Amino acid sequence: MVAINAKIEDVERQRKNKRVRFGALFVKRPRVRKGPKWIVVQTPEQWARMYKYAMKGVDLEREEKSAMMHSRDTAAAAVRRTKKAPRAH
């Protein structure tokens, strides 16, 4: 339990640093005879955020591609703005 408490904070910090919507901690349970060897742990806030997007039916993959295209367009526009216009002689 102590390890989960420490790591769940790391998961949330990593989620914010990577600017992603969801985070989860995968925990391997050693020496388990019955039940799953792996469990997934989320805080209630993380779970509620994921549930909210699932209920909305948001297509995150399409949204992500759109955001990537937007960032490329923004970067290209910034480069165009920094280039100096040719001088007229």
C-alpha positions in Angstrom: 0.0 0.0 0.0 2.8 2.4 0.8 4.3 1.9 -2.7 1.0 2.6 -4.3 0.6 5.8 -2.4 4.0 7.0 -3.4 3.7 6.0 -7.0 0.2 7.3 -7.6 1.5 10.8 -6.9 4.3 10.2 -9.5 1.7 9.1 -12.1 -0.3 12.3 -11.6 2.9 14.4 -11.9 3.9 12.6 -15.1 0.4 13.0 -16.5 0.6 16.8 -16.0 4.1 17.0 -17.4 3.2 15.1 -20.5 -0.1 17.1 -20.8 -2.2 14.0 -21.2 -5.7 13.6 -19.9 -5.5 10.2 -18.1 -3.0 8.4 -15.9 -3.0 5.0 -14.3 -0.6 2.9 -12.2 -0.1 -0.7 -13.2 0.9 -2.9 -10.3 2.2 -6.4 -10.5 1.2 -8.6 -7.6 3.9 -11.1 -7.0 3.1 -14.6 -5.8 -0.6 -14.4 -6.6 -2.3 -17.8 -6.9 -5.8 -16.6 -7.6 -7.0 -13.5 -9.3 -5.2 -11.2 -11.6 -1.4 -10.8 -11.4 -1.8 -7.2 -12.5 -4.1 -4.5 -11.1 -4.6 -0.9 -12.3 -4.8 1.8 -9.8 -6.3 5.3 -10.3 -7.3 8.1 -7.9 -11.0 8.9 -7.9 -10.3 12.1 -9.8 -8.3 10.2 -12.5 -11.1 7.6 -12.8 -13.8 10.3 -13.0 -11.9 12.2 -15.7 -11.6 9.1 -17.8 -15.2 8.1 -17.2 -16.4 11.6 -18.2 -14.6 11.4 -21.6 -15.9 7.9 -22.2 -19.4 8.9 -21.6 -19.1 11.9 -23.9 -17.8 9.5 -26.6 -14.8 11.7 -27.3 -12.5 10.4 -30.0 -9.2 11.1 -28.3 -7.1 9.7 -31.2 -8.7 12.1 -33.7 -8.4 15.0 -31.1 -4.8 14.2 -30.6 -4.0 14.2 -34.3 -5.8 17.5 -34.6 -3.8 19.0 -31.8 -0.6 17.7 -33.4 -1.5 19.3 -36.7 -2.4 22.6 -34.9 1.0 22.7 -33.1 2.8 22.1 -36.5 0.8 24.8 -38.1 1.5 27.2 -35.2 5.2 26.3 -35.4 5.3 26.9 -39.2 3.5 30.2 -38.8 6.1 31.3 -36.1 8.9 30.5 -38.5 7.3 32.4 -41.3 6.8 35.5 -39.0 10.5 35.4 -38.0 11.8 35.4 -41.6 12.6 38.8 -42.8 10.9 40.0 -46.0 13.3 40.7 -48.9 14.3 44.3 -49.2 13.3 46.3 -52.2 16.3 48.1 -53.8 
